[in-house]
Amino acid sequence: MQDPALKPAAQRMGKSYVLRFISGKYQGGEFPLVADKQIIVGRSSDLDMVLVEDMVSRKHARITWQGGAPYIEDLGSTNGTFVNGEKISKSKLKEGDRILIGTSIMKVVTVDSNMTEAEAKSQLEKRGQQQMQKTSAATRAMTGNIEEIPLPDLLQLFSTSKRTGVLTVNGPNSSTGQIYLRKGQLYYASIDDSYEMKPEKAAYRILTWDKGTFELDSTEEKTFLEEIKDSTEGLLMEAMRIVDEMQRLDPDLPARSAQLVIPKPLVPSLGELSKDQLEVFQVILNGATTQGVLDKSRQADCDAAQVLVDLIKKEYVVART
């Protein structure tokens, strides 16, 4: 009998570990991790956790317990098992970890539920049937919620697993973003099917969205005249910089709907403006809101926002709400 002191804290407090499906065919389902109980995951119908999809091997992975903690081990699967974006042969699991098998992303969580394996298998089967009715099996669509799995984390998973397809993100203000992946590399992005915004800027903008849904459609890759050359890791780092800078600038930035105008007469000299400041000034001269400046400027959102704040402070621009 296991020493109670060796049990994970969640179990000592009367809670249990479960795998919660946050993306994929079985999204919304849960599967309990019972202490000291081995679980075989795969496509075969006689296994403990059955995931019926092409990218899952017949016997894909195994979950075991060691020293009171769950471990997951890949069983030589064709497409691999990933934990927090890293391809693993064997890995210890803890609360909050994300596991990618096939198109299913599971999160390790603690719950008060006493669901049995039989109930969990029945629930997953129903979830799978519901998703099949919504989505053609031929598309292998992978869906989820970006509140559950942020886009940077999702792209890290796709990068490591070398996914190809189109990631469609339904974000704020009814905006729709599309991120194109080629073997895990982000090579193009657009928002609302607009080609006016440079693909790098569209990618940064989409990656800052923290609410909405996503769907990965594993279709054949497309080619574009202007493709992103930076690595996915580089794009993610720049997107995080933009998020931090926008949070810093937000208190000084006019409302996104504020109309920006050039005062008449203009007292300060245009000769004192830098190239980047003149670019934003020209956008405003043609008529723009704060959001319009962010959209139309060739600069990253945070850089355009900093320029706008500086122009207002130096009285080159007035914001009218």
C-alpha positions in Angstrom: 0.0 0.0 0.0 1.3 3.4 -1.0 2.4 5.8 1.8 -0.1 8.6 1.9 2.8 11.1 2.2 3.9 10.1 -1.3 0.6 11.0 -2.9 0.4 14.2 -4.9 -1.0 17.2 -3.0 -4.1 17.1 -5.1 -4.9 13.6 -4.1 -4.1 14.2 -0.4 -6.7 17.0 -0.5 -9.4 14.7 -1.9 -9.0 15.8 -5.5 -8.1 13.8 -8.6 -6.0 14.3 -11.7 -7.9 14.3 -15.0 -6.8 14.9 -18.6 -9.1 17.6 -20.0 -9.4 17.8 -23.8 -9.0 21.5 -24.7 -8.7 20.9 -28.5 -9.4 18.4 -31.1 -12.1 15.8 -31.9 -12.8 15.2 -28.2 -12.7 18.8 -27.0 -14.6 19.3 -23.7 -14.2 15.6 -22.6 -12.2 14.4 -19.6 -10.4 11.2 -18.7 -9.5 10.4 -15.0 -5.9 9.5 -14.0 -6.3 6.9 -11.3 -3.4 6.5 -9.0 -1.2 3.4 -9.8 -3.5 2.6 -12.8 -1.7 2.1 -16.2 -3.5 3.8 -19.1 -2.7 2.9 -22.7 -3.7 5.6 -25.3 -4.2 4.8 -29.0 -6.5 4.2 -31.9 -7.2 0.5 -31.1 -10.7 0.0 -29.7 -9.5 -2.4 -26.9 -7.3 0.3 -25.2 -8.0 2.3 -22.1 -8.2 5.7 -23.8 -9.3 5.4 -27.4 -8.6 8.3 -29.8 -10.0 7.4 -33.2 -8.0 9.6 -35.7 -5.5 9.1 -38.4 -2.5 10.8 -36.7 -2.8 8.5 -33.6 -1.0 5.2 -33.7 -2.7 1.9 -32.7 -0.8 2.0 -29.4 0.5 5.5 -29.1 1.4 6.3 -25.5 1.2 4.9 -22.0 0.5 6.7 -18.7 2.0 5.1 -15.5 2.7 6.1 -11.9 6.0 6.3 -10.2 6.6 7.6 -6.6 3.0 8.9 -6.5 3.3 10.9 -9.7 1.9 10.2 -13.3 4.3 9.8 -16.2 3.6 9.6 -19.9 5.7 7.5 -22.3 5.6 7.4 -26.1 5.3 3.8 -27.4 7.1 4.4 -30.7 4.2 6.2 -32.3 4.5 7.5 -35.9 3.7 11.1 -35.1 5.1 11.4 -31.6 3.9 12.5 -28.2 4.5 16.1 -27.0 4.4 17.6 -23.5 4.4 21.5 -23.4 5.7 21.6 -27.0 8.5 19.2 -26.5 8.6 15.8 -28.2 9.2 13.2 -25.4 10.1 9.6 -25.0 9.0 9.7 -21.3 8.0 12.7 -19.1 6.7 13.3 -15.6 3.3 15.1 -15.6 2.2 17.8 -13.3 -0.9 20.1 -13.1 -1.1 22.5 -16.0 1.0 20.4 -18.4 -0.4 20.2 -22.0 -0.1 16.9 -23.9 -0.5 16.7 -27.7 -1.4 13.4 -29.3 -2.6 13.5 -32.9 -4.8 16.6 -33.1 -5.9 16.3 -29.5 -4.5 18.7 -26.8 -5.1 17.6 -23.2 -4.4 19.6 -20.1 -3.6 18.0 -16.7 -6.0 19.5 -14.2 -7.3 18.6 -10.7 -11.0 18.2 -10.1 -13.4 16.9 -7.4 -15.0 14.5 -10.0 -15.3 10.8 -9.3 -15.9 9.9 -12.9 -15.0 6.3 -13.7 -13.0 5.2 -16.8 -16.2 3.6 -18.3 -18.0 6.9 -18.0 -15.1 8.8 -19.4 -14.8 6.4 -22.4 -18.5 6.8 -23.1 -18.2 10.6 -22.8 -15.3 10.7 -25.2 -17.1 8.6 -27.7 -20.1 10.9 -27.7 -17.8 14.0 -28.0 -16.1 12.4 -31.0 -19.4 11.7 -32.7 -20.6 15.3 -32.1 -17.4 16.7 -33.6 -17.6 14.4 -36.6 -21.1 15.8 -37.3 -19.7 19.3 -37.2 -16.5 18.8 -39.2 -15.7 16.7 -42.2 -13.2 14.0 -41.3 -11.3 14.7 -44.5 -10.3 18.2 -43.2 -8.8 16.8 -39.9 -9.8 20.1 -38.4 -8.4 20.9 -34.9 -10.4 23.3 -32.9 -10.2 24.9 -29.5 -10.4 28.0 -27.3 -7.4 30.4 -26.9 -8.4 31.2 -23.3 -7.6 27.5 -22.6 -4.4 27.4 -24.7 -2.8 30.7 -25.7 -1.8 31.1 -29.3 2.0 31.3 -28.5 1.8 28.0 -26.7 -0.3 26.5 -29.5 2.2 27.6 -32.2 5.1 26.2 -30.2 3.2 22.8 -30.2 2.7 23.1 -34.0 6.3 24.1 -34.6 7.6 21.1 -32.6 5.2 18.7 -34.3 5.9 20.3 -37.7 2.2 20.8 -38.6 1.2 22.1 -42.0 -2.1 23.9 -42.5 -4.1 27.1 -42.0 -4.8 28.2 -38.4 -8.0 30.4 -38.4 -8.5 32.5 -35.3 -11.8 34.2 -34.5 -10.6 37.1 -32.3 -11.9 40.4 -30.8 -14.3 42.7 -32.6 -15.4 40.0 -35.0 -11.9 40.0 -36.5 -10.7 36.8 -38.2 -7.0 36.0 -38.5 -5.4 33.4 -40.6 -1.9 32.0 -39.9 -0.3 29.7 -42.5 2.0 27.0 -41.3 4.5 24.9 -43.4 6.0 22.0 -41.4 5.6 24.0 -38.2 7.0 27.3 -39.6 4.7 30.3 -39.7 5.2 31.7 -43.2 2.2 34.0 -43.8 -0.6 35.7 -41.9 -3.6 38.0 -42.7 -6.5 39.6 -40.9 -10.0 39.7 -42.4 -8.5 38.6 -45.8 -6.8 42.0 -46.1 -3.5 42.1 -48.0 -2.8 45.8 -47.0 -1.2 44.8 -43.7 2.2 43.2 -44.0 2.1 39.5 -43.0 4.6 40.0 -40.1 2.5 42.7 -38.6 -0.7 40.6 -39.0 1.1 37.7 -37.3 2.1 39.9 -34.4 -1.4 41.3 -34.1 -3.1 37.9 -34.1 -0.6 36.5 -31.5 -1.6 39.2 -29.0 -5.2 38.1 -29.1 -6.1 36.4 -25.7 -9.8 35.7 -26.4 -11.5 33.7 -29.1 -11.5 30.4 -30.8 -9.1 28.6 -33.3 -9.3 25.9 -35.9 -6.4 24.3 -37.7 -7.3 23.0 -41.1 -4.6 20.6 -42.4 -5.0 21.6 -46.0 -2.3 21.7 -48.7 0.1 24.6 -48.3 -0.2 27.8 -50.3 2.4 30.1 -51.7 2.4 34.0 -51.4 4.5 36.7 -53.1 5.6 38.1 -49.7 6.3 35.4 -47.1 7.6 35.7 -43.5 11.2 34.8 -43.2 11.7 35.0 -39.5 11.6 31.9 -37.4 8.5 31.1 -35.4 10.5 31.5 -32.2 11.6 34.9 -33.3 8.0 35.9 -34.1 6.8 34.7 -30.7 9.4 36.7 -28.9 8.6 39.9 -30.9 4.9 39.4 -30.2 5.5 39.2 -26.5 7.6 42.4 -26.7 4.7 44.1 -28.4 2.2 42.9 -25.8 4.4 44.3 -23.0 5.0 47.6 -24.7 1.3 48.1 -25.5 0.4 47.5 -21.9 2.9 50.1 -20.9 1.6 52.7 -23.4 -2.1 52.0 -23.0 -2.7 54.6 -20.2 -1.3 57.4 -22.5 -2.9 56.2 -25.7 -6.2 57.7 -26.9 -9.2 55.4 -27.2 -9.0 53.3 -30.3 -12.1 55.1 -31.8 -10.7 58.6 -31.1 -10.4 60.8 -34.1 -6.9 62.2 -34.6 -6.5 65.7 -36.2 -3.7 68.1 -37.0 -4.1 71.4 -35.2 -4.4 74.6 -37.3 -2.2 76.5 -37.3 0.5 73.9 -36.6 3.0 75.5 -34.2 5.9 73.0 -34.0 8.1 72.5 -37.0 7.8 69.3 -39.2 11.5 69.5 -39.7 12.0 68.3 -36.2 10.2 65.0 -36.8 12.0 61.7 -37.5 11.2 59.4 -40.4 9.0 57.2 -38.3 7.2 60.2 -36.8 6.6 61.7 -40.3 5.1 58.3 -41.5 2.5 58.3 -38.7 1.9 62.1 -39.2 1.1 61.4 -42.9 -1.4 58.6 -41.9 -3.1 61.1 -39.5 -3.1 63.9 -42.2 -5.1 61.6 -44.5 -7.7 61.1 -41.7 -7.4 58.4 -39.1 -8.5 57.1 -35.7 -6.1 55.7 -33.2 -7.0 52.2 -34.5 -6.5 53.5 -38.0 -2.9 54.6 -37.2 -2.1 51.1 -35.7 -3.6 49.4 -38.8 -2.1 51.6 -41.5 1.3 52.4 -40.1 4.1 50.1 -41.5 5.5 50.0 -38.0 4.8 47.4 -35.3 1.7 48.4 -33.2 3.8 49.3 -30.1 6.2 51.4 -32.2 3.4 53.3 -33.9 1.6 53.7 -30.6 4.8 55.2 -29.0 5.2 57.6 -32.0 1.5 58.7 -31.6 1.9 59.3 -27.9 5.0 61.4 -28.6 3.3 63.4 -31.4 0.4 64.2 -29.0 2.7 65.3 -26.2 4.6 67.6 -28.6 1.3 69.1 -29.9 1.6 67.8 -33.5 -1.6 65.9 -33.0 -4.9 66.3 -31.1 -7.2 63.4 -30.2 -10.9 64.0 -30.2 -13.1 61.5 -28.4 
